[in-house]
Amino acid sequence: MSERERDDHTGTETTGHEWDGIKELDTPLPRWWLWTWYGSILAAVVYWVLMPAWPGLTGYTRGILGQSDRAQVVQDLGGLAKQRHAGESRLRAATLQQIEADPELQSYAMQVGASVFGDNCATCHGAGGAGAKGYPNLRDDVWLWGGSLDAIQHTIQVGVRSGHPQARGETVMPAFGRDQMLDDAKINDLTEYVVALSGRKADGAAVARARQTFTDQCIACHGPAGTGDVSRGIPNLTDAEWLYGSSREAIRDQIWNGRNGVMPTWEARFSPETVKALAVYVHANAGGVAEPVAPAKTVAAEGVLAGAAGR
Amino acid sequence: MTTVIDNVNRTPPPEGPGPRSVAEAARDKARDKGSLYKPRVPIYPKLVHGQWRRIKWALLILTLAVYYITPWIRWERPGALPDQAVLVDFFGRRFYAFGIQLWPQEVYFITGLLVIAALALFLVTALFGRLWCGYACPQTVWTDLYIYVERAFEGDRNARMRLAAAPWTFDKIWRKGGKHAVWLAVAFGTGGAWIFYFRDAPTLLREFWTGQAPLTSYLSCAILTVTTYVFAGHMREQVCTYMCPWPRIQGAMLDEHSLQVTYRRDRGEARGPHKKGQSWEGRGDCIDCQACVVACPMGIDIRDGAQLECINCGLCIDACDEIMDRVGRPRALIAYDTDFAVAARAAKQPPSYKFVRARTIYYTVALLAVSGLVGWGLANREPLDLHALRDRNPTFVRLHDGSVRNGYTLKIANRTFAPVAVRVDLSGVPGARLSTPGERAGLAVETTVPANEVRALRVFVTANPTDDEASLPATFRVTGGAMSTDADTTFLTGAETAP
């Protein structure tokens, strides 16, 4: 090995690298640094002995401590269930109204509900519960099946047209167009009539023509004023809420195709305590009013229609 | 160049045998062996007497006393709140410092404190060099304490060097053993004191010895015991030289006007041995006695000028002053001085000192600004605090009658030690009605915030705005007794903005 250049100042060898007259010193590392490195190697060997480390063809070295992340998860889940036990028994003992009135218990229920909602309900109703076309908005004050705590709890339990013996949704909206119950012109007129029902401007002549059709086909469920019936999940046609859209095209589409929403029953999947928590969560986010559906608009449909026709 | 500052004319090392600085010895040893690694040459600092040593003892006692005693100071607080003056309560999520109680949301006060500490360090370093390193740094303080223990068992420098070279006799075994035992005891006490900052000290002491303390306490105590023992007992100057970033950083704060421990080469050179009765004419005051080198806990030769390893502890000043007294020359051959003054004297000009410089001015301004901000923030903390979090999904909901509802979560913090009944109202949205789940809508909502807690309150605001603004600025106000606080937010009306 040839003699390397030494720096006069420090007496240390240089690496021979030089930039603009600045030379790099080959300063030796402190000896303890080396020991630290040996220590790390030793620690790795100890780790191989203690912990699962080396993969093999059919398995892996398990280590003498018997550490297993899977077993740990199972144990942690058991611990979690134990931890939740206290909260769950409180939920079980209280009525929905009592849960809502107790800030601490409500806060607990809200946390449980938020988590369950995110995992199960958000797929259709949206992460915030605002719904989408065909999927009801759970944050407003319009409820097809009732917005009281008990009604929400019942809907979650049995679902809508879910196959559950008590499922909600014994009524269905017929597909007037697809099933050729009404012809094109009648459906167009009926669309104008429904637009007029919600207080919007409509073609007066069409509304007049559709009056008889509405009486024949619609009032059995939607009522003479079009205000629907919450006890059977019949939508109110006079309010600002439209599950399948408020435009003429959307309304006509619904009369033609008669879509009927489905919601699964959650009874088998959730414990009764979880359903309670979820009901409290949904109710609180919707405003938490005892009976959120406002009394059906006391506007005489005829009056509205007369006005609409005149406009 | 490896040194941070290098404006010193170096004299070549003295020829022939004689004590050399350990740094040089280490270099030689590494060079001779052709090793890639530099062995640590043990340093045996000699005890010195003098004013800087006295100051260091005083600061050692003061800083250690503050560290060990602080957790035991009691401070009466109402109810079930801890009665410890200084406590970092992770479980209760509070930081207590005497009359101040900080919540996790206010961690910026701690940030501010750290910024103040950093700026103060900058300022002190620019003015007086590495005072922190030499006097207050825990590494220096504990190393000093450990060397004190070492000296008590093994004697001063020469005795320690003899003992290290001596065969293993009973005398050596008990001296070494005793030293390590006391070191470990000190380390254990240090780690032990640390954990008391995080849990009620008397309770934890009892729990600790009855085996009921949390595992974290035992682990923290064990880790600090080991680090203290290793750093202060075995690694000492290696921590400063190799592990600490500050010696590198402080080069940016120092300039030629910073006071540092300086060998006044203008007076000392040319150095050389001096016999009693010899003339001092035509030579320097340095008699090359190596007193400064053997006193140095970092194992350097201060006469090489300012260097990275030097922690500015001033022990070489005391060592040199002792010698100067003995040989009848004036003191302060090594002293706190500036490079500028030394250069001036060397050029036969009167030295001048400049403490007001651009960097000291802006460090001071920044320090005052941040201190003022933190102080103002602490003085103006509201006992009630309000944060309004808008629902973001959905941002608004249209109700059956066409009105619009926005949801908010209000976080109302009550920093007092009593429950506060509060009333929440909103301004900025015409005709707004407020409601909380389970309550009828009205102009305001009321609730009670428990003592020293945050209450999360869901509030719905329903309005039927008539204008076409898509969003309205709004303000929540929480009023509780004489206290009140505001939080700004917005109300989305659902109106489509004009394209």
Interface residues (C-beta under 8 A of the other chain):
Chain A: H9 T10 G11 T12 I22 L25 T27 P28 L29 P30 R31 W32 W33 L34 E100 A101 P103 Q106 S107 G126 A127 G128 G129 A130 N137 R139 D140 D141 V142 N236 D239 A240 E241 H283 A284 N285 G287 G288 V289 A290 V293 A294 K297
Chain B: M1 T2 T3 D6 R10 E24 R27 D28 A30 R31 S35 L36 Y37 K38 P39 R40 M235 Q238 Y242 D391 R392 N393 P394 V397 R398 L399 H400 D401 G402 R405 G407 S435 T436 P437 G438 E439 R440 A441 T447 R455 A456 R458 F460
